[in-house]
């Protein structure tokens, strides 16, 4: 494969380097997200369970800070407590208490979701575009093979073997880059959805806990 890369022209090498960069980027994201989501799956249930075993909110925040090492559930409680500590003349402190609490928890939840989803767009983009990048290399290799036949002195197998080999390698490389990215996106997406469901449930329970009694639906 290295010989094919070295024998290619500038465009062929650029396509090969692009596929290599896409592969490295997708594998970095896959390995990093797999490590992060493994930690989340272990620590998030322990952190939420520790929260409900706390004596008060101060104790609950300490337990969350100790157990929630990925800092996904802790910002929800901190956002709610910051809202409760606002001076009454602040704009964020105006309006129905439950609506203000819902807004604060929703904003913190969106930030947690963004952290969990980080990198998924790259995997989806690599999975969708890598086959077409490889196809561009395939077309370019076939183009070289046709030129070798058209401008050479008759058909010679050695004249077209190199360009055809380059075309086949580019096709295989595009698929080799795209398949792990698609599988990683789908597998990680399921684990992200599980973590998001836990966070959304915790945010709902936290809202019910901290909402003023008369303002609860």
LOGU-357705 format. One record per residue (C-alpha): x, y, z. Coordinates in steps of 0.001 Angstrom, whole numbers, plus 500000, padded with zeros to 6 digits. Layout:
// residues N
XYZ
...
// end
This chain:
// residues 217
500000500000500000
502898502334500711
504299501590497250
500979502574495702
500975505822497682
504542506676496649
503782505882493003
500693508127492933
500728511695491675
500071514768493827
496261514422493739
496413510723494569
498713511404497507
496449514219498718
493453511868498668
495441509221500544
496555511727503184
492982512982503560
491711509455504165
494505508870506666
493619512078508540
489930511104508587
490797507642509915
493068508982512673
490488511601513722
487643509072513857
489667506540515866
490760509209518339
487115510185518858
485963506558519119
488576505614521727
488116508828523729
484307508612523719
484381504898524617
486599505710527636
484430508673528659
481123506821528324
482478503869530262
483250506237533134
479826507857532795
478048504492532897
479909503643536112
479865506965537978
476542508562537007
474248505994538707
476469506071541807
476388509880541893
472603510129541601
472122507395544182
474459509210546561
472505512405546040
469270510884547296
471034509443550337
472270512896551404
471007514749554473
470687518180552814
471699520062549677
475173520878550973
475827517223551686
474294516304548328
476615518675546459
479639517239548237
478592513696547382
477972514616543748
481334516396543470
483089513291544823
481226510673542777
480396512522539549
483938512599538144
482679513420534645
480804516495535978
477503515798534237
474992515668537107
476758518118539416
476175521187537163
472427520536537332
472394520903541108
474773523857540994
472608525660538427
469519525157540600
471305526352543737
472678529435541971
469139530306540924
467844529936544467
470647532200545721
469942535054543277
468900538437544729
465180539098544252
465773542139542015
467744540166539372
465981539487536055
466711535752536358
464858535742539692
461643537131538220
458738535073536975
457163531894538260
459595529972540498
458987526649538793
459499528183535340
462783529755536444
463956526476537914
462979524610534758
464918527087532624
468060526773534757
467934522979534730
467219522912531005
470240525094530218
472512522935532378
471075519806530785
471760521152527289
475403521716528204
475657518152529521
474085516812526319
476538518856524236
479459517282526106
478080513799525537
477397514447521849
480808516012521185
482546514139518373
479432512426517043
479164514877514150
482735514097513101
482042510350513100
478864510837511088
480678513094508603
483568510654508160
481196507731507735
479201509604505107
482052511145503093
484958508672503284
483502506295500630
483144509203498222
486686510399498911
487861506867498162
485686506868495040
487403510045493874
490732508246494192
489266505291492293
488119507506489431
491511509197489323
493289505838489154
491019504625486347
491660507910484548
495403507233484687
494854503699483393
492851504969480419
495502507550479632
498147504841479705
496144502780477213
495215505713474990
498613507339474672
500776504226474922
501885501952472105
499064499471472412
497792497742475508
500491496704477962
499552495193481316
502438496891483111
501191500285481928
497758499890483530
498605497699486505
499799500616488625
496805502940488046
494292500086488433
495995498973491636
495840502571492910
492109502695492103
491399499475493996
493436500583497002
491557503894497162
488217502066497113
489294499776499935
490762502678501909
487533504670501704
485542501736503039
488130500977505733
487802504552506998
484000504756506752
482978501441508350
484588501992511793
483253505557511880
479681504427511175
479832501552513662
481413503801516302
478773506465515764
475939503978516193
477365502111519201
478394505269521019
475074506889520161
473196504190522043
475386504647525111
474983508411524918
471202508022524779
471308505909527951
473349508541529797
471057511325528570
468013509430529848
469589509190533321
470408512914533303
466934513909532147
465367511796534870
467652513348537469
466814516856536228
463080516103536453
463405514718539984
465557517669541014
462940520073539722
460248518316541710
462426518402544818
463363522089544661
460193523605543212
458139525596545758
455135523683547018
452402526126545886
453946526410542423
454182522723541663
451832521447538967
// end
